[in-house]
Amino acid sequence: MGRTHQRGDYLVDEATRQTVPPEPGWVGRVQQVLGGPPLRYALVTPTGYAWRARPEHVRTATAEERADYDAAAERRRRGLRELGRRLAGSRRA
């Protein structure tokens, strides 16, 4: 088996890839390495969805996949901040 990935690493879970309709594998960041046996990675999407992946199904994300992940995570954070501002403003009325 290859190297063990660490918390914060960006991985693509090829087990989530679909051929019909075509969908790429999910990109996730390692939140936790779950010791085995069998070893598993707890991954999380930019939207906060978490799942477990097997080491033989993952690969390191490309620079483009990491950038897409970071951009999606930032959009989510901006949306949550804006929602918080709107909710705080509605309490003043």
N, C-alpha and C positions, 0 to 999 in steps of 0.2 A: 504494500500500500504506500502511497505518496505521503507527503508531509501532512501533519495535522494542522489544520487552519486554526487561527486564534480569534478571540473576540474582536469584532470590528472589521474583520476581513469581508470583502464583497465576494459572494459566490453565486454562481448560476446553478440552479437545480434542474438538470436535464430531464429528470423524471417527470417534471411538470410540463414539458414540451408537448404540444399537440400538433398532429398533422392535419386533422380536419375538424374545424377550420384551422389553418396554420397559425400557431401561436408560439412565440419563443419561450424558452424555459424562464421561470421566475428568477429574478435577481433578489437576493436577500443579503443582509448583513448578519454575521455570526453574533448572536447574543450570548450563547453558551455552548460549550463543548460538553456533551453528555457522555460520560465514560461508559464503557460497555462492560461486557460485550452485549450487543454490538455497539460500537461507537456511533454516535449520531450528532448532528449539528442542529441547534435550535436557531432558526433563521427568522428574520423579520423583514417585511416589505416596507417601502417608504410610507405606506398608509397604516402601518402598525399590525398588519396581519402576521401571525407567527405560525410556523410549522416546523416539523422535524425532517431532516434530510439525511440520507445515508452517504457516507464518504465516496462510495463508488459512483454516485449519481451527480456529484458536484464537480465544478471546475471553477477556477479563478475567473472573475468577471474581467472583461476588457476595460480599457480606459473609457471607451464610449459608454459602456454599460454602467460603469461607476458614475460617470457624469450625469447620465439620465436618472439614476437612482437619487443622487444628491439634489438634482433640480426638482424632482417630484417631491422629495422630502421637504425642501424649502417651500414649495408651493403650499403644501399641507400646513406647515408651521405658520406661514403668512395668513392663510385662511383661518386658522384657529385663533391667531392674534386678533384679526379683524372681527371675528365673531365675539371674542371676549370684550373688545372695545364697544361693539354695538350693544351687547347685553348690559355692560356697565352703564352705558348712556341711557338705556331704557329704564333703569332704576331711579334715575334722577327726576323723571317726569312726575 
